[in-house]
Amino acid sequence: MSTTEKPQFSIVLSVNEDSIEPLKEHLPTLMAQQYEPGFEVIVVNESPGQDMQDALDVMKSHYSKLYVTFIPQGSHYLSRRKLSLTIGVKAAHYDWVVFTEADCQPATSHWLETIAAYIHEDTDMVCGYTRYADKTSLYYRYERMRQWNYQYLKAVRRQPYAYNGCNLTVRRQLFMEHNGFLTNLRYLRGEYDFMVNEYAQPHRTAAFNDADGTVVQDAPQNKKWLMTQIYYQETRRHLDRSWGYQVKPFFDTLALHLTYGLLLVSLVYAIIVEDWLLTAAMAVGLILLSGYRIYRVRRVAGRCGEHLPFWAIPLMEIRVFWQKLFYIIQYYRTSKDKLIRR
């Protein structure tokens, strides 16, 4: 694709009072993108506070490509995040919209260049990888990478299902044709999941985890991480093809637990009856299984630019089931008023 064929981009992000410091830190990396066709950054203020507005006024005076707008303060019965993103898309001047977050920054100055490489005439949507900053909890990093890997494989092989990152590019026309978030405005979050689930079509959606196109997100606080997982429990109930998507991860986890469990029980039994040949066989089986799982995860991690210590991988794989169970319990204990606008 020649330089003249590359699209211009409108980068859209929604902010609130909690976004002031992250935006101050990460906005310069957005503005520093080396992308010749051109781009703009549209920040939509969903907060009524004066502090955020004052901060945006200062930033706007420094960057000619920065545009600021806001949502009506009377919008109480809709997801303010989804409404703000819709306003951002409507304010966009270019045909391609890139969605990201205030607590994210591109890993390199070639982020937009990388996205553009995946855009062709038959492309409507591009899903890029978002990894957490290195200081983030190992499990949080592993869980995001694990979810991304399943979503990535769905996107490149057959029907895209959902998206758990902050690095999503969509044709503006496609967003407008689907009336934005009209069908799911009452659900407070899940904005990127709903977009991919409703808009994406087989063979018209690209997905990548190139290092130059990766977005790095700040380490989330535990409370924020938990709420993200609870929001997802609500969101997935309303996504098409949800059960089909959940089958493979469920059976992967089930098979892993059964295999480890069988080997461990057999090992303990062999030690109790002093059958040292069986003991050795079960010990070798555990080592081989752990080694194979470590190899698989490290391959995925390498493609995603993640650095996970080998010793932690079996522990994190076993943790997935119990962590998911915890999220489901917390979801049913959470008031639906915190998840849905009634």
Summary of the structure (lengths in Angstrom):
residues: 342
radius of gyration: 22.1
end to end distance: 47.3
largest distance: 77.3
contacts: 1085
relative contact order: 0.12
helix: 57%
strand: 13%
